[in-house]
Amino acid sequence: MLVRTLSCLAALAPVGGLHAATERSNGRRHALLVGNGAYPSPYDLPPVPKNVMDLADALAFRGFDVTKALNLDEAGLASTVAEFVQRVALAPAHSVTLFYYVGHGLQLAANNLLLSSGTHPAAPRPDLIARSLVLQQRLLAALPARPDALNITVIDACRTDLGATLGDADGLNQVEAPVGSMVCFSTAAGKPAVSPVSADQNTFYTASLVRALREAPPEMTFDALFRHVKQDVEQTMRTHPVAAIRRLAQSPFIADNARLKVTLFGPGEPPWPLRRPESDTTEVLAAWLALEAAGWPLDVIRLAESFLRIHPTGWRAQQVSMDLTGARQALAALRSRDVRLFKTSFVAPHGAPAEAQVDLLRAARGDKDAAMRVARLHQADASELGQLRYEGWLQYATCLGNGIASYALALHYRAQGLSILAARAEAQAIALGYSPPRALTHERK
């Protein structure tokens, strides 16, 4: 199989449960799909049109109004994205939005660039900056927050030279998701991804996303959907018959800061949480609620395993399986000798905002971004316990794969004069695909 490579750029619930919030996003759903595949030879990307068309159909199936845009030059890319941002700003606060980009992307000076059509990926730096969209500033920071719904950004960006990708580790930079949003890269920050050369096939990530949108039960939430896509891509590529693809097996990146659980149900459909008589017996619901309230990884694992033994099928089982996987990763992180965090740390501090309880529940299920947000709760506490917990949560978030937390840990160690630990943490941040903005580089001195 011929391949071209791509180097990816890549609910506020009551205290009683992780998924107990009611969905308030049954309004219009808006999606913009941008596909840039026309680049100077040999950097063209044949799968791009099929990616856009197939994903458009799958999103329409889930109730989205979809706008498609192919092969945009720099002016077209900038204006199309600006129009989408304006449309989102004018939409009701409960609207769900999705932005998707497939094309070439790269990182310069810690910024993630989406290249306009016709731009040579190896052009001089000034040309690349002039002819690209800066993801963080022009999209993520420009979109209004969606605490009552969800903004989703999906980046499936690429390069084409297999040999270069095998030796390259400069993919997209890690980002933090703004409030009420998810940011999904088709592979880990700083890592390569793989695409078929044929115009009749999708890229691996988009193929999985399209399939999931078509096949997932409507009760599944968007965060669970993207976690499922991540697992599916990893499994598909690690077992692929082509050795080069197995070596480049992708591990999609997800940054999640959604405040509500939003289901795949389209506008006008039942809200979350759902009671379906054919599947939700009193026993099932009681087991589910007990699991949802669990805030310690060992408890999550115990209750999830019990749930799956008794109720191994159905849409709840799918989400429980993903929670189980995350809780096992959380437990492995807590058992690492680099992490000093204990069960008492998973109790919200006095006076913490309600969102903190949700983030603690997510962190118990391996959410690296929720762990970083919990760390920040303790950052302002100057007491010895507060600083120990700040450090411990940064260690935990780092062990879960958060490069931004690792760099914050490096700064924390440096402020204490612990230069060796600081150097280790900074190296780990780089290994996790995070490059700090240049404005922060003075902190390294």
Secondary structure, 3 states (H helix, E strand, C coil): CCEEEEECCCCCCCCCCCCCCCCCCCCCEEEEEEECCCCCCCCCCCCHHHHHHHHHHHHHHCCEEEEEEECCCHHHHHHHHHHHHHHHHHCCCCCEEEEEEEEEEEEECCEEEEECCCCCCCCCHHHHHHCEEEHHHHHHCCCCCCCCCEEEEEEEEECCCHHHHHCCCCCCCCCCCCCCEEEEECCCCCCEEEEECCCCCCCHHHHHHHHHHHHCCCCCEHHHHHHHHHHHHHHHHHCCCCHHHHHCCCCCEEEECCCCCCECCCCCCCCCCCCCCCCCCHHHHHHHHHHHHCCCHHHHHHHHHHHHHHCCCCHHHHHHHHHHHHHHHHHHHHCCCCCCCCHHHHCCCCCCCHHHHHHHHHHCCCCHHHHHHHHHHHHCCCCHHHHHHHHHHHHHHHHCCCHHHHHHHHHHHHHCCCHHHHHHHHHHHHHCCCCCCHHHHHHHC
